[in-house]
Amino acid sequence: MTKGSDGGAGHDAALPAAGRPAADPDLAVTGAAAVADYRRRAVRKVAAVVALIAICLVAFLASTAVGALDFSWSTVLKGIFSPDAVDQQTRTVLWRLRLPAAVMAVLVGASLALAGAQMQTILDNPLAEPFTLGISAAAAFGGAAVIVQGWRLLPNAQFNLALFAWAAAMLAVSVVIGASVWRGAGAESMILLGIALVFLFQALLALMQYRADQDALQQIVFWTMGSMGRSNWTAVGIVLASLVIAVPYVAANSWKLTALRLGDARAAAMGIDVKKLRIITLVVVSLLAATSVAFVGIIGFIGLVGPHVARILVGEDQRFFVPAAMAAGAMLLTCAHALSLMLIPGRAIPIGIITALVGVPFFLALLFTRKRQVWG
């Protein structure tokens, strides 16, 4: 009896509670390995974002150190963190001229890259960016119209030009959204209508250039080339405000935007209102792009190349993709800004020229040297 009782007790102890099957040790090991692999991948993605930010900081310091009056990096750092430790001339040059332009390069780069990243996501098109939907072309026309026609709503000439450029860009977005809602808010209709608007506003821009006198034509050409030279702290604050509006929205909807990359049908099956998500996201990122272009002019390739760099480094998960895209855009535009100041000492080459000259071969290198498919 004792032996039988002991044997029964031992047998009962071996049975799982409530008659459930015992846990499979192999499954436990596999789950632990998957968790460890995910953590390693997450660490690598975070490291990639940190590396992009580090490069951006180096370019930021370089762009504030060079110019008609060169400063050492130690002087720049001292002037930023302890302004009273440097002389009046250095403090004035740094805080009124160079720092606003350098900070604007960071903010505009992050804004254009974030706008391009989300446009590529909601339109399911690897070539989507602010140029695709006519935002940049419309802003160029709005700015040119102000220069030629002399329209004035604000006393400050720079902000008056930025206001009309922004209004024209948002008008283009409103046309795309309105027509898309009427036709069903499909990605294809948005892209096709955006391309049509690009040609329309380019034609209107050419008309403004045709009607302009020599001085106005020179202003139009210089503005459309893009430049950080007109930056000031008020403009920096406005661009920063647009980012403050956009980033929380994107972060709150990160899982929905990630699911959208699986296709409209699968995203809808997860309970996502695809039409609403696409339209609101387009409005938010168009606000970013329009505000940036209104203050610095036309800057190409940042909204296209930045997201692709991020996608190669961290993949499609929006939790990593969004900060990586913003860091990549800020890094690219800050490097271009620094390069524009270094090529010809004492003169700043329009940054739009730099981004085009550097962006084209850089983008081609991404296309032809990548070893894995990063889209679709």
Secondary structure as GFF3:
##gff-version 3
##sequence-region A 1 376
A	DSSP	alpha_helix	2	14	.	.	.	ID=ss1
A	DSSP	three_ten_helix	17	19	.	.	.	ID=ss2
A	DSSP	alpha_helix	25	65	.	.	.	ID=ss3
A	DSSP	alpha_helix	73	81	.	.	.	ID=ss4
A	DSSP	three_ten_helix	83	85	.	.	.	ID=ss5
A	DSSP	alpha_helix	88	92	.	.	.	ID=ss6
A	DSSP	pi_helix	93	98	.	.	.	ID=ss7
A	DSSP	alpha_helix	99	123	.	.	.	ID=ss8
A	DSSP	alpha_helix	135	149	.	.	.	ID=ss9
A	DSSP	alpha_helix	157	183	.	.	.	ID=ss10
A	DSSP	alpha_helix	187	211	.	.	.	ID=ss11
A	DSSP	alpha_helix	214	225	.	.	.	ID=ss12
A	DSSP	alpha_helix	233	252	.	.	.	ID=ss13
A	DSSP	alpha_helix	254	260	.	.	.	ID=ss14
A	DSSP	alpha_helix	264	269	.	.	.	ID=ss15
A	DSSP	alpha_helix	274	296	.	.	.	ID=ss16
A	DSSP	alpha_helix	302	314	.	.	.	ID=ss17
A	DSSP	alpha_helix	318	342	.	.	.	ID=ss18
A	DSSP	alpha_helix	351	369	.	.	.	ID=ss19
###
